[in-house]
C-alpha cells in the first residue's frame, strides 16, 4: 500500500516579508493591549499531505506571492472587503499544489507535526479542499468570533477530515483565525473537531 500522511507546519506570520511582519506585529500589540496581556509570536499554519503516493502542499497566501503558473490554485477570495477583490493585491488563494512548495517553509518552527498516517483521512482532507468556504480574509463576516484567514482554512480542513484540531502553536504563540475555522466546520457538520 502506498504511504499516506498529513503534516502540519507552523510558520511565523510574516516570514519572508518585512511589511507583513511589521503589520502583524502591530496587530498583535494592539490585541494584547486590549486583552491586558503581553504580545506573543503569531503563526500561520500550512499542510503537507501524501495520499496515494502523491504529495500535496496546502497553503493559503496572497495571489501574488508565488510566481509558478501551475501552483494548484483551488480558489480565490477577497482580502479585507469583497469590493476590493477586483484588485490583485486584495485577493488570496488556496493552493493544493501537487509536488509543490510552501514558501518560507525553512522558517517553520517546531515543524512538521505529524497528524496522521491514515490513508482514509488523508484522502478525506484532499477531497475537502474544493469545499473550503470563500470568506473575506481578515473579517468576521459570519460572526464566528474571530477573523477568517489561513489558519481558519487549515482548522476547517482538519475538522472536516477527522484530524486533531486541539493544536497549539509553538513558543506560546497564537494562531489567529483557528477558532473561526473550527466553529464553521462544526456549524456545517464536521466529522470531528467540534469547538
DRENKE-623399 format. One record per residue (C-alpha): x, z, y. Coordinates in steps of 0.25 Angstrom, whole numbers, plus 2048, in hexadecimal, padded with zeros to 3 digits. Each point is the difference from the previous one (the first is absolute). Layout:
N
xx=X, zz=Z, yy=Y
...
This chain:
195
xx=800, zz=800, yy=800
xx=805, zz=7FD, yy=80E
xx=804, zz=80B, yy=809
xx=7F7, zz=805, yy=80B
xx=802, zz=80B, yy=80B
xx=7FB, zz=804, yy=80D
xx=80A, zz=806, yy=80A
xx=7FE, zz=805, yy=80E
xx=80A, zz=800, yy=80B
xx=800, zz=808, yy=80D
xx=806, zz=7F9, yy=80C
xx=803, zz=807, yy=80D
xx=7F6, zz=7FB, yy=80A
xx=807, zz=7F6, yy=809
xx=80C, zz=7FD, yy=7F6
xx=807, zz=7F4, yy=805
xx=7F9, zz=800, yy=80D
xx=803, zz=807, yy=80D
xx=7F3, zz=7FE, yy=807
xx=7F7, zz=805, yy=7F5
xx=80A, zz=80C, yy=7FD
xx=7FE, zz=804, yy=80F
xx=7F1, zz=7FE, yy=801
xx=7FE, zz=807, yy=7F3
xx=809, zz=80C, yy=804
xx=7F8, zz=801, yy=80D
xx=7F3, zz=800, yy=7F8
xx=804, zz=80B, yy=7F7
xx=805, zz=809, yy=80B
xx=7F2, zz=7FE, yy=807
xx=7F9, zz=803, yy=7F3
xx=809, zz=80C, yy=7FD
xx=7FD, zz=806, yy=80E
xx=7F1, zz=7FE, yy=7FE
xx=801, zz=807, yy=7F2
xx=809, zz=80B, yy=805
xx=80C, zz=7FD, yy=7F6
xx=80D, zz=7FA, yy=800
xx=802, zz=7F1, yy=7FF
xx=804, zz=7FB, yy=7F2
xx=805, zz=7F3, yy=7FA
xx=7F5, zz=7F5, yy=7FE
xx=800, zz=7F7, yy=7F4
xx=7FB, zz=7F3, yy=7FC
xx=7FC, zz=7FD, yy=7F1
xx=803, zz=7F3, yy=7F8
xx=7FE, zz=7FD, yy=7F2
xx=808, zz=7F8, yy=7F5
xx=7F7, zz=7FC, yy=7F4
xx=805, zz=7FA, yy=7F3
xx=7F5, zz=7FA, yy=7F8
xx=801, zz=7F6, yy=7F4
xx=80E, zz=800, yy=802
xx=7FF, zz=7FB, yy=80F
xx=804, zz=808, yy=80C
xx=7F8, zz=801, yy=80D
xx=803, zz=807, yy=80D
xx=7F4, zz=805, yy=807
xx=801, zz=804, yy=80F
xx=7F9, zz=7FF, yy=80D
xx=807, zz=7FB, yy=80C
xx=7FF, zz=7F8, yy=80D
xx=7FE, zz=7F1, yy=7FE
xx=80D, zz=7FD, yy=807
xx=80A, zz=809, yy=7F9
xx=803, zz=7F8, yy=7F3
xx=804, zz=7F1, yy=802
xx=7FE, zz=7FB, yy=7F2
xx=7F4, zz=7F6, yy=7FF
xx=7FC, zz=804, yy=7F2
xx=800, zz=80F, yy=802
xx=7F3, zz=803, yy=7F8
xx=7F6, zz=803, yy=80C
xx=7F3, zz=804, yy=7FA
xx=7F9, zz=803, yy=80D
xx=802, zz=802, yy=80F
xx=7F9, zz=80A, yy=809
xx=800, zz=804, yy=80F
xx=809, zz=80B, yy=806
xx=7FA, zz=809, yy=80B
xx=7F4, zz=7F7, yy=802
xx=7F8, zz=7F5, yy=7F9
xx=800, zz=7F8, yy=80E
xx=810, zz=801, yy=801
xx=801, zz=7F9, yy=7F2
xx=800, zz=7F2, yy=805
xx=80F, zz=803, yy=805
xx=80A, zz=801, yy=7F5
xx=807, zz=80D, yy=805
xx=7F2, zz=807, yy=7FD
xx=7FF, zz=7FC, yy=7F1
xx=805, zz=807, yy=7F4
xx=800, zz=7FA, yy=7F2
xx=7FF, zz=806, yy=7F2
xx=80B, zz=7F9, yy=7F7
xx=800, zz=800, yy=7F1
xx=80C, zz=7F8, yy=7FE
xx=805, zz=7FC, yy=7F2
xx=80F, zz=802, yy=7FF
xx=7FF, zz=804, yy=80F
xx=807, zz=80A, yy=808
xx=7FC, zz=80C, yy=809
xx=807, zz=7FF, yy=80D
xx=809, zz=80D, yy=803
xx=7FF, zz=805, yy=7F1
xx=80E, zz=804, yy=801
xx=7FC, zz=80B, yy=80A
xx=7F5, zz=806, yy=7F7
xx=801, zz=80F, yy=7FE
xx=7FF, zz=807, yy=7F2
xx=7FB, zz=7F3, yy=7FA
xx=7FC, zz=7F9, yy=7F8
xx=7F6, zz=80A, yy=7F9
xx=7FA, zz=7FB, yy=7F3
xx=7F1, zz=802, yy=800
xx=7FD, zz=7F9, yy=7F3
xx=805, zz=7F8, yy=7F4
xx=7F2, zz=7FD, yy=7FC
xx=7FD, zz=7F0, yy=7FF
xx=7F1, zz=802, yy=802
xx=802, zz=808, yy=80D
xx=80B, zz=7F6, yy=805
xx=7F6, zz=7F4, yy=7FD
xx=7F5, zz=808, yy=807
xx=808, zz=803, yy=80C
xx=804, zz=7F1, yy=802
xx=7F1, zz=7FC, yy=7FE
xx=7FC, zz=809, yy=80B
xx=809, zz=7FA, yy=80A
xx=7F7, zz=7F5, yy=805
xx=7F5, zz=80A, yy=801
xx=807, zz=809, yy=80B
xx=7F7, zz=802, yy=80C
xx=804, zz=7F8, yy=80C
xx=7FF, zz=80B, yy=80B
xx=807, zz=802, yy=80D
xx=80E, zz=805, yy=7FF
xx=802, zz=80C, yy=809
xx=7F1, zz=803, yy=801
xx=7F6, zz=809, yy=7F9
xx=7F4, zz=7F6, yy=801
xx=7F9, zz=806, yy=7F4
xx=802, zz=80E, yy=804
xx=808, zz=804, yy=7F4
xx=807, zz=80B, yy=808
xx=80D, zz=7F8, yy=802
xx=805, zz=7F3, yy=804
xx=801, zz=7F4, yy=7F6
xx=80E, zz=7FB, yy=7FE
xx=80A, zz=7FC, yy=7F5
xx=7FF, zz=80E, yy=7FA
xx=7F1, zz=7FF, yy=7FF
xx=802, zz=7F3, yy=7F8
xx=809, zz=806, yy=7F6
xx=7F8, zz=80C, yy=7FE
xx=7F3, zz=7F8, yy=7FE
xx=807, zz=7F7, yy=7F6
xx=806, zz=80C, yy=7F8
xx=7F2, zz=807, yy=800
xx=7F9, zz=7F3, yy=7FC
xx=80A, zz=7FE, yy=7F4
xx=7FF, zz=80E, yy=7FB
xx=80E, zz=804, yy=804
xx=805, zz=80E, yy=806
xx=7FC, zz=801, yy=80F
xx=804, zz=80E, yy=803
xx=80E, zz=7FB, yy=804
xx=808, zz=806, yy=80B
xx=80A, zz=7F9, yy=809
xx=80F, zz=805, yy=7FF
xx=807, zz=809, yy=80A
xx=7F3, zz=808, yy=803
xx=7FB, zz=7F3, yy=807
xx=7F3, zz=7FA, yy=802
xx=7F9, zz=7F3, yy=7FC
xx=7F5, zz=7FE, yy=80B
xx=7F4, zz=7F8, yy=7FA
xx=802, zz=804, yy=7F2
xx=7F3, zz=809, yy=800
xx=7F8, zz=7F4, yy=806
xx=803, zz=7F8, yy=7F4
xx=7FC, zz=80B, yy=7F6
xx=7F3, zz=802, yy=807
xx=7FC, zz=7F2, yy=801
xx=804, zz=7FE, yy=7F1
xx=7F8, zz=80C, yy=7FD
xx=7F4, zz=7FB, yy=808
xx=800, zz=7F3, yy=7F9
xx=801, zz=805, yy=7F2
xx=80F, zz=801, yy=7FD
xx=803, zz=803, yy=7F1
xx=809, zz=80C, yy=804
xx=807, zz=806, yy=80C
xx=7F4, zz=807, yy=807
xx=803, zz=807, yy=80D
